[in-house]
Amino acid sequence: MSSGLLHPECSRVFRVKSEKDDPGRPLRLHRHQVDAVQAARALKP
């Protein structure tokens, strides 16, 4: 999520956690998710 596509806070909030106190690793978006976010951003006035 470090590509700047989403708000920087998303990389802190959306993580894969394996244990309760584990900060986890960042999520990676699937291609269709990236395409959807880019399409939505393109509609933004």
PDBQT receptor file of N, H, CA, C and O in Angstrom, charges set to zero:
ATOM      1  N   MET A   1       0.818  -1.196   0.000  1.00  0.00    +0.000 N 
ATOM      2  CA  MET A   1       0.000   0.000   0.000  1.00  0.00    +0.000 C 
ATOM      3  C   MET A   1       0.857   1.252   0.000  1.00  0.00    +0.000 C 
ATOM      4  O   MET A   1       0.345   2.355   0.194  1.00  0.00    +0.000 OA
ATOM      5  N   SER A   2       2.106   1.099  -0.208  1.00  0.00    +0.000 N 
ATOM      6  H   SER A   2       2.521   0.204  -0.366  1.00  0.00    +0.000 HD
ATOM      7  CA  SER A   2       2.990   2.256  -0.160  1.00  0.00    +0.000 C 
ATOM      8  C   SER A   2       3.077   2.987  -1.495  1.00  0.00    +0.000 C 
ATOM      9  O   SER A   2       3.893   3.896  -1.647  1.00  0.00    +0.000 OA
ATOM     10  N   SER A   3       2.258   2.607  -2.452  1.00  0.00    +0.000 N 
ATOM     11  H   SER A   3       1.595   1.869  -2.329  1.00  0.00    +0.000 HD
ATOM     12  CA  SER A   3       2.307   3.229  -3.776  1.00  0.00    +0.000 C 
ATOM     13  C   SER A   3       1.651   4.603  -3.800  1.00  0.00    +0.000 C 
ATOM     14  O   SER A   3       1.714   5.300  -4.814  1.00  0.00    +0.000 OA
ATOM     15  N   GLY A   4       1.020   5.002  -2.693  1.00  0.00    +0.000 N 
ATOM     16  H   GLY A   4       0.969   4.437  -1.870  1.00  0.00    +0.000 HD
ATOM     17  CA  GLY A   4       0.339   6.286  -2.651  1.00  0.00    +0.000 C 
ATOM     18  C   GLY A   4      -1.075   6.223  -3.193  1.00  0.00    +0.000 C 
ATOM     19  O   GLY A   4      -1.741   7.253  -3.304  1.00  0.00    +0.000 OA
ATOM     20  N   LEU A   5      -1.540   5.043  -3.528  1.00  0.00    +0.000 N 
ATOM     21  H   LEU A   5      -0.999   4.206  -3.437  1.00  0.00    +0.000 HD
ATOM     22  CA  LEU A   5      -2.885   4.876  -4.070  1.00  0.00    +0.000 C 
ATOM     23  C   LEU A   5      -3.946   5.138  -3.009  1.00  0.00    +0.000 C 
ATOM     24  O   LEU A   5      -4.989   5.727  -3.293  1.00  0.00    +0.000 OA
ATOM     25  N   LEU A   6      -3.669   4.694  -1.783  1.00  0.00    +0.000 N 
ATOM     26  H   LEU A   6      -2.822   4.216  -1.552  1.00  0.00    +0.000 HD
ATOM     27  CA  LEU A   6      -4.601   4.881  -0.683  1.00  0.00    +0.000 C 
ATOM     28  C   LEU A   6      -4.011   5.840   0.349  1.00  0.00    +0.000 C 
ATOM     29  O   LEU A   6      -2.824   6.162   0.307  1.00  0.00    +0.000 OA
ATOM     30  N   HIS A   7      -4.836   6.278   1.253  1.00  0.00    +0.000 N 
ATOM     31  H   HIS A   7      -5.801   6.015   1.288  1.00  0.00    +0.000 HD
ATOM     32  CA  HIS A   7      -4.388   7.161   2.327  1.00  0.00    +0.000 C 
ATOM     33  C   HIS A   7      -3.293   6.451   3.132  1.00  0.00    +0.000 C 
ATOM     34  O   HIS A   7      -3.397   5.246   3.358  1.00  0.00    +0.000 OA
ATOM     35  N   PRO A   8      -2.253   7.158   3.568  1.00  0.00    +0.000 N 
ATOM     36  CA  PRO A   8      -1.151   6.530   4.313  1.00  0.00    +0.000 C 
ATOM     37  C   PRO A   8      -1.605   5.771   5.568  1.00  0.00    +0.000 C 
ATOM     38  O   PRO A   8      -0.965   4.795   5.959  1.00  0.00    +0.000 OA
ATOM     39  N   GLU A   9      -2.677   6.199   6.187  1.00  0.00    +0.000 N 
ATOM     40  H   GLU A   9      -3.197   6.992   5.869  1.00  0.00    +0.000 HD
ATOM     41  CA  GLU A   9      -3.175   5.542   7.394  1.00  0.00    +0.000 C 
ATOM     42  C   GLU A   9      -3.641   4.110   7.106  1.00  0.00    +0.000 C 
ATOM     43  O   GLU A   9      -3.662   3.276   8.011  1.00  0.00    +0.000 OA
ATOM     44  N   CYS A  10      -4.010   3.824   5.872  1.00  0.00    +0.000 N 
ATOM     45  H   CYS A  10      -3.993   4.502   5.137  1.00  0.00    +0.000 HD
ATOM     46  CA  CYS A  10      -4.475   2.476   5.513  1.00  0.00    +0.000 C 
ATOM     47  C   CYS A  10      -3.405   1.424   5.773  1.00  0.00    +0.000 C 
ATOM     48  O   CYS A  10      -3.732   0.301   6.157  1.00  0.00    +0.000 OA
ATOM     49  N   SER A  11      -2.137   1.763   5.573  1.00  0.00    +0.000 N 
ATOM     50  H   SER A  11      -1.871   2.675   5.261  1.00  0.00    +0.000 HD
ATOM     51  CA  SER A  11      -1.072   0.783   5.796  1.00  0.00    +0.000 C 
ATOM     52  C   SER A  11      -0.901   0.456   7.275  1.00  0.00    +0.000 C 
ATOM     53  O   SER A  11      -0.374  -0.603   7.616  1.00  0.00    +0.000 OA
ATOM     54  N   ARG A  12      -1.337   1.348   8.152  1.00  0.00    +0.000 N 
ATOM     55  H   ARG A  12      -1.765   2.209   7.875  1.00  0.00    +0.000 HD
ATOM     56  CA  ARG A  12      -1.278   1.078   9.580  1.00  0.00    +0.000 C 
ATOM     57  C   ARG A  12      -2.499   0.267  10.031  1.00  0.00    +0.000 C 
ATOM     58  O   ARG A  12      -2.392  -0.600  10.898  1.00  0.00    +0.000 OA
ATOM     59  N   VAL A  13      -3.639   0.555   9.443  1.00  0.00    +0.000 N 
ATOM     60  H   VAL A  13      -3.726   1.259   8.738  1.00  0.00    +0.000 HD
ATOM     61  CA  VAL A  13      -4.888  -0.072   9.867  1.00  0.00    +0.000 C 
ATOM     62  C   VAL A  13      -5.062  -1.461   9.257  1.00  0.00    +0.000 C 
ATOM     63  O   VAL A  13      -5.406  -2.404   9.970  1.00  0.00    +0.000 OA
ATOM     64  N   PHE A  14      -4.834  -1.602   7.973  1.00  0.00    +0.000 N 
ATOM     65  H   PHE A  14      -4.555  -0.836   7.394  1.00  0.00    +0.000 HD
ATOM     66  CA  PHE A  14      -5.082  -2.864   7.272  1.00  0.00    +0.000 C 
ATOM     67  C   PHE A  14      -3.806  -3.689   7.221  1.00  0.00    +0.000 C 
ATOM     68  O   PHE A  14      -2.941  -3.464   6.374  1.00  0.00    +0.000 OA
ATOM     69  N   ARG A  15      -3.698  -4.646   8.133  1.00  0.00    +0.000 N 
ATOM     70  H   ARG A  15      -4.400  -4.829   8.821  1.00  0.00    +0.000 HD
ATOM     71  CA  ARG A  15      -2.516  -5.482   8.243  1.00  0.00    +0.000 C 
ATOM     72  C   ARG A  15      -2.943  -6.927   8.488  1.00  0.00    +0.000 C 
ATOM     73  O   ARG A  15      -4.042  -7.184   8.980  1.00  0.00    +0.000 OA
ATOM     74  N   VAL A  16      -2.072  -7.860   8.142  1.00  0.00    +0.000 N 
ATOM     75  H   VAL A  16      -1.180  -7.651   7.742  1.00  0.00    +0.000 HD
ATOM     76  CA  VAL A  16      -2.295  -9.273   8.401  1.00  0.00    +0.000 C 
ATOM     77  C   VAL A  16      -1.598  -9.594   9.722  1.00  0.00    +0.000 C 
ATOM     78  O   VAL A  16      -0.372  -9.538   9.826  1.00  0.00    +0.000 OA
ATOM     79  N   LYS A  17      -2.401  -9.927  10.719  1.00  0.00    +0.000 N 
ATOM     80  H   LYS A  17      -3.396  -9.972  10.635  1.00  0.00    +0.000 HD
ATOM     81  CA  LYS A  17      -1.857 -10.216  12.045  1.00  0.00    +0.000 C 
ATOM     82  C   LYS A  17      -1.930 -11.715  12.332  1.00  0.00    +0.000 C 
ATOM     83  O   LYS A  17      -2.921 -12.373  12.017  1.00  0.00    +0.000 OA
ATOM     84  N   SER A  18      -0.870 -12.236  12.930  1.00  0.00    +0.000 N 
ATOM     85  H   SER A  18      -0.064 -11.702  13.185  1.00  0.00    +0.000 HD
ATOM     86  CA  SER A  18      -0.874 -13.653  13.263  1.00  0.00    +0.000 C 
ATOM     87  C   SER A  18      -1.126 -13.874  14.760  1.00  0.00    +0.000 C 
ATOM     88  O   SER A  18      -1.583 -14.943  15.166  1.00  0.00    +0.000 OA
ATOM     89  N   GLU A  19      -0.827 -12.861  15.571  1.00  0.00    +0.000 N 
ATOM     90  H   GLU A  19      -0.456 -11.993  15.242  1.00  0.00    +0.000 HD
ATOM     91  CA  GLU A  19      -1.062 -12.952  17.010  1.00  0.00    +0.000 C 
ATOM     92  C   GLU A  19      -1.643 -11.638  17.499  1.00  0.00    +0.000 C 
ATOM     93  O   GLU A  19      -1.574 -10.627  16.800  1.00  0.00    +0.000 OA
ATOM     94  N   LYS A  20      -2.214 -11.646  18.693  1.00  0.00    +0.000 N 
ATOM     95  H   LYS A  20      -2.270 -12.467  19.261  1.00  0.00    +0.000 HD
ATOM     96  CA  LYS A  20      -2.905 -10.483  19.231  1.00  0.00    +0.000 C 
ATOM     97  C   LYS A  20      -2.019  -9.230  19.270  1.00  0.00    +0.000 C 
ATOM     98  O   LYS A  20      -2.455  -8.161  18.844  1.00  0.00    +0.000 OA
ATOM     99  N   ASP A  21      -0.798  -9.344  19.767  1.00  0.00    +0.000 N 
ATOM    100  H   ASP A  21      -0.444 -10.213  20.113  1.00  0.00    +0.000 HD
ATOM    101  CA  ASP A  21       0.076  -8.182  19.911  1.00  0.00    +0.000 C 
ATOM    102  C   ASP A  21       1.006  -7.971  18.719  1.00  0.00    +0.000 C 
ATOM    103  O   ASP A  21       1.833  -7.060  18.726  1.00  0.00    +0.000 OA
ATOM    104  N   ASP A  22       0.872  -8.796  17.716  1.00  0.00    +0.000 N 
ATOM    105  H   ASP A  22       0.200  -9.537  17.710  1.00  0.00    +0.000 HD
ATOM    106  CA  ASP A  22       1.702  -8.696  16.516  1.00  0.00    +0.000 C 
ATOM    107  C   ASP A  22       1.223  -7.529  15.653  1.00  0.00    +0.000 C 
ATOM    108  O   ASP A  22       0.045  -7.480  15.297  1.00  0.00    +0.000 OA
ATOM    109  N   PRO A  23       2.117  -6.577  15.305  1.00  0.00    +0.000 N 
ATOM    110  CA  PRO A  23       1.677  -5.473  14.450  1.00  0.00    +0.000 C 
ATOM    111  C   PRO A  23       1.312  -5.946  13.042  1.00  0.00    +0.000 C 
ATOM    112  O   PRO A  23       0.614  -5.240  12.314  1.00  0.00    +0.000 OA
ATOM    113  N   GLY A  24       1.775  -7.124  12.660  1.00  0.00    +0.000 N 
ATOM    114  H   GLY A  24       2.342  -7.698  13.251  1.00  0.00    +0.000 HD
ATOM    115  CA  GLY A  24       1.416  -7.708  11.374  1.00  0.00    +0.000 C 
ATOM    116  C   GLY A  24       2.195  -7.154  10.207  1.00  0.00    +0.000 C 
ATOM    117  O   GLY A  24       2.976  -6.210  10.330  1.00  0.00    +0.000 OA
ATOM    118  N   ARG A  25       1.956  -7.771   9.082  1.00  0.00    +0.000 N 
ATOM    119  H   ARG A  25       1.322  -8.537   8.983  1.00  0.00    +0.000 HD
ATOM    120  CA  ARG A  25       2.601  -7.312   7.843  1.00  0.00    +0.000 C 
ATOM    121  C   ARG A  25       1.569  -6.570   7.014  1.00  0.00    +0.000 C 
ATOM    122  O   ARG A  25       0.374  -6.844   7.121  1.00  0.00    +0.000 OA
ATOM    123  N   PRO A  26       2.014  -5.640   6.193  1.00  0.00    +0.000 N 
ATOM    124  CA  PRO A  26       1.069  -4.876   5.367  1.00  0.00    +0.000 C 
ATOM    125  C   PRO A  26       0.335  -5.782   4.377  1.00  0.00    +0.000 C 
ATOM    126  O   PRO A  26       0.882  -6.777   3.899  1.00  0.00    +0.000 OA
ATOM    127  N   LEU A  27      -0.896  -5.421   4.085  1.00  0.00    +0.000 N 
ATOM    128  H   LEU A  27      -1.340  -4.613   4.473  1.00  0.00    +0.000 HD
ATOM    129  CA  LEU A  27      -1.667  -6.132   3.061  1.00  0.00    +0.000 C 
ATOM    130  C   LEU A  27      -1.203  -5.715   1.678  1.00  0.00    +0.000 C 
ATOM    131  O   LEU A  27      -0.709  -4.605   1.480  1.00  0.00    +0.000 OA
ATOM    132  N   ARG A  28      -1.366  -6.607   0.739  1.00  0.00    +0.000 N 
ATOM    133  H   ARG A  28      -1.766  -7.509   0.900  1.00  0.00    +0.000 HD
ATOM    134  CA  ARG A  28      -1.125  -6.276  -0.669  1.00  0.00    +0.000 C 
ATOM    135  C   ARG A  28      -2.455  -6.371  -1.384  1.00  0.00    +0.000 C 
ATOM    136  O   ARG A  28      -3.181  -7.354  -1.232  1.00  0.00    +0.000 OA
ATOM    137  N   LEU A  29      -2.774  -5.359  -2.158  1.00  0.00    +0.000 N 
ATOM    138  H   LEU A  29      -2.184  -4.561  -2.281  1.00  0.00    +0.000 HD
ATOM    139  CA  LEU A  29      -4.033  -5.371  -2.894  1.00  0.00    +0.000 C 
ATOM    140  C   LEU A  29      -3.921  -6.273  -4.115  1.00  0.00    +0.000 C 
ATOM    141  O   LEU A  29      -2.865  -6.379  -4.739  1.00  0.00    +0.000 OA
ATOM    142  N   HIS A  30      -5.036  -6.919  -4.441  1.00  0.00    +0.000 N 
ATOM    143  H   HIS A  30      -5.894  -6.833  -3.935  1.00  0.00    +0.000 HD
ATOM    144  CA  HIS A  30      -5.100  -7.698  -5.677  1.00  0.00    +0.000 C 
ATOM    145  C   HIS A  30      -5.252  -6.733  -6.849  1.00  0.00    +0.000 C 
ATOM    146  O   HIS A  30      -5.659  -5.585  -6.671  1.00  0.00    +0.000 OA
ATOM    147  N   ARG A  31      -4.925  -7.203  -8.031  1.00  0.00    +0.000 N 
ATOM    148  H   ARG A  31      -4.594  -8.136  -8.176  1.00  0.00    +0.000 HD
ATOM    149  CA  ARG A  31      -4.977  -6.356  -9.232  1.00  0.00    +0.000 C 
ATOM    150  C   ARG A  31      -6.363  -5.739  -9.415  1.00  0.00    +0.000 C 
ATOM    151  O   ARG A  31      -6.472  -4.553  -9.729  1.00  0.00    +0.000 OA
ATOM    152  N   HIS A  32      -7.421  -6.524  -9.224  1.00  0.00    +0.000 N 
ATOM    153  H   HIS A  32      -7.333  -7.487  -8.969  1.00  0.00    +0.000 HD
ATOM    154  CA  HIS A  32      -8.775  -5.997  -9.425  1.00  0.00    +0.000 C 
ATOM    155  C   HIS A  32      -9.099  -4.918  -8.382  1.00  0.00    +0.000 C 
ATOM    156  O   HIS A  32      -9.875  -4.004  -8.661  1.00  0.00    +0.000 OA
ATOM    157  N   GLN A  33      -8.511  -5.020  -7.190  1.00  0.00    +0.000 N 
ATOM    158  H   GLN A  33      -7.881  -5.762  -6.964  1.00  0.00    +0.000 HD
ATOM    159  CA  GLN A  33      -8.729  -3.999  -6.166  1.00  0.00    +0.000 C 
ATOM    160  C   GLN A  33      -8.023  -2.701  -6.547  1.00  0.00    +0.000 C 
ATOM    161  O   GLN A  33      -8.579  -1.615  -6.384  1.00  0.00    +0.000 OA
ATOM    162  N   VAL A  34      -6.811  -2.816  -7.048  1.00  0.00    +0.000 N 
ATOM    163  H   VAL A  34      -6.359  -3.698  -7.180  1.00  0.00    +0.000 HD
ATOM    164  CA  VAL A  34      -6.068  -1.632  -7.513  1.00  0.00    +0.000 C 
ATOM    165  C   VAL A  34      -6.832  -0.974  -8.652  1.00  0.00    +0.000 C 
ATOM    166  O   VAL A  34      -6.989   0.247  -8.676  1.00  0.00    +0.000 OA
ATOM    167  N   ASP A  35      -7.306  -1.779  -9.593  1.00  0.00    +0.000 N 
ATOM    168  H   ASP A  35      -7.178  -2.771  -9.573  1.00  0.00    +0.000 HD
ATOM    169  CA  ASP A  35      -8.069  -1.241 -10.731  1.00  0.00    +0.000 C 
ATOM    170  C   ASP A  35      -9.326  -0.509 -10.255  1.00  0.00    +0.000 C 
ATOM    171  O   ASP A  35      -9.670   0.550 -10.779  1.00  0.00    +0.000 OA
ATOM    172  N   ALA A  36     -10.011  -1.085  -9.254  1.00  0.00    +0.000 N 
ATOM    173  H   ALA A  36      -9.731  -1.946  -8.829  1.00  0.00    +0.000 HD
ATOM    174  CA  ALA A  36     -11.236  -0.466  -8.745  1.00  0.00    +0.000 C 
ATOM    175  C   ALA A  36     -10.942   0.870  -8.059  1.00  0.00    +0.000 C 
ATOM    176  O   ALA A  36     -11.677   1.839  -8.251  1.00  0.00    +0.000 OA
ATOM    177  N   VAL A  37      -9.889   0.927  -7.274  1.00  0.00    +0.000 N 
ATOM    178  H   VAL A  37      -9.291   0.140  -7.118  1.00  0.00    +0.000 HD
ATOM    179  CA  VAL A  37      -9.524   2.175  -6.589  1.00  0.00    +0.000 C 
ATOM    180  C   VAL A  37      -9.128   3.239  -7.617  1.00  0.00    +0.000 C 
ATOM    181  O   VAL A  37      -9.518   4.400  -7.492  1.00  0.00    +0.000 OA
ATOM    182  N   GLN A  38      -8.364   2.849  -8.618  1.00  0.00    +0.000 N 
ATOM    183  H   GLN A  38      -8.047   1.907  -8.719  1.00  0.00    +0.000 HD
ATOM    184  CA  GLN A  38      -7.963   3.804  -9.661  1.00  0.00    +0.000 C 
ATOM    185  C   GLN A  38      -9.168   4.307 -10.433  1.00  0.00    +0.000 C 
ATOM    186  O   GLN A  38      -9.241   5.492 -10.758  1.00  0.00    +0.000 OA
ATOM    187  N   ALA A  39     -10.112   3.430 -10.731  1.00  0.00    +0.000 N 
ATOM    188  H   ALA A  39     -10.053   2.467 -10.467  1.00  0.00    +0.000 HD
ATOM    189  CA  ALA A  39     -11.322   3.850 -11.452  1.00  0.00    +0.000 C 
ATOM    190  C   ALA A  39     -12.144   4.827 -10.606  1.00  0.00    +0.000 C 
ATOM    191  O   ALA A  39     -12.657   5.824 -11.112  1.00  0.00    +0.000 OA
ATOM    192  N   ALA A  40     -12.258   4.526  -9.322  1.00  0.00    +0.000 N 
ATOM    193  H   ALA A  40     -11.841   3.716  -8.911  1.00  0.00    +0.000 HD
ATOM    194  CA  ALA A  40     -13.011   5.420  -8.428  1.00  0.00    +0.000 C 
ATOM    195  C   ALA A  40     -12.328   6.771  -8.302  1.00  0.00    +0.000 C 
ATOM    196  O   ALA A  40     -13.003   7.800  -8.277  1.00  0.00    +0.000 OA
ATOM    197  N   ARG A  41     -11.014   6.789  -8.222  1.00  0.00    +0.000 N 
ATOM    198  H   ARG A  41     -10.466   5.952  -8.243  1.00  0.00    +0.000 HD
ATOM    199  CA  ARG A  41     -10.278   8.043  -8.125  1.00  0.00    +0.000 C 
ATOM    200  C   ARG A  41     -10.409   8.873  -9.392  1.00  0.00    +0.000 C 
ATOM    201  O   ARG A  41     -10.407  10.103  -9.344  1.00  0.00    +0.000 OA
ATOM    202  N   ALA A  42     -10.525   8.190 -10.526  1.00  0.00    +0.000 N 
ATOM    203  H   ALA A  42     -10.527   7.190 -10.565  1.00  0.00    +0.000 HD
ATOM    204  CA  ALA A  42     -10.662   8.889 -11.803  1.00  0.00    +0.000 C 
ATOM    205  C   ALA A  42     -12.007   9.636 -11.893  1.00  0.00    +0.000 C 
ATOM    206  O   ALA A  42     -12.125  10.623 -12.618  1.00  0.00    +0.000 OA
ATOM    207  N   LEU A  43     -13.008   9.158 -11.155  1.00  0.00    +0.000 N 
ATOM    208  H   LEU A  43     -12.912   8.356 -10.565  1.00  0.00    +0.000 HD
ATOM    209  CA  LEU A  43     -14.323   9.808 -11.144  1.00  0.00    +0.000 C 
ATOM    210  C   LEU A  43     -14.376  11.009 -10.208  1.00  0.00    +0.000 C 
ATOM    211  O   LEU A  43     -15.283  11.838 -10.291  1.00  0.00    +0.000 OA
ATOM    212  N   LYS A  44     -13.405  11.091  -9.330  1.00  0.00    +0.000 N 
ATOM    213  H   LYS A  44     -12.668  10.418  -9.262  1.00  0.00    +0.000 HD
ATOM    214  CA  LYS A  44     -13.379  12.183  -8.335  1.00  0.00    +0.000 C 
ATOM    215  C   LYS A  44     -13.200  13.531  -9.028  1.00  0.00    +0.000 C 
ATOM    216  O   LYS A  44     -12.272  13.711  -9.816  1.00  0.00    +0.000 OA
ATOM    217  N   PRO A  45     -14.106  14.491  -8.726  1.00  0.00    +0.000 N 
ATOM    218  CA  PRO A  45     -14.015  15.802  -9.402  1.00  0.00    +0.000 C 
ATOM    219  C   PRO A  45     -12.805  16.614  -8.989  1.00  0.00    +0.000 C 
ATOM    220  O   PRO A  45     -12.613  17.727  -9.479  1.00  0.00    +0.000 OA
TER     221      PRO A  45
